[in-house]
Amino acid sequence: MATTNTDDLKAKISDLSGDAMKRLADAPGGDRLVGALNATRERLDELQKKIRGIDELNARLTALEKKVDKLAKASQPKSAGKLNP
């Protein structure tokens, strides 16, 4: 029963938002506003994809830093102590 009320509410909101977008497009300068909103949405989608890529790169960088630290520690010469002449 609750899902049908939720579905009805979602349908009403969707219809109202569609009507509002049509009214905006019909208003003077509204087509430019709608175009700007659509362009903003596309840019936000691209930005979100790039941010996900940055998170992956950060994880790879952290793994590489650990490997470099491990290799640096392994290649350091061990001191035999002080030699007295």
Contacts in CASP RR format, 6 or more apart in sequence:
PFRMAT RR
TARGET T0000
AUTHOR 0000-0000-0000
METHOD contacts of the structure
MODEL  1
MATTNTDDLKAKISDLSGDAMKRLADAPGGDRLVGALNATRERLDELQKK
IRGIDELNARLTALEKKVDKLAKASQPKSAGKLNP
21 34 0 8 1.000
24 30 0 8 1.000
24 33 0 8 1.000
24 34 0 8 1.000
25 31 0 8 1.000
25 34 0 8 1.000
END
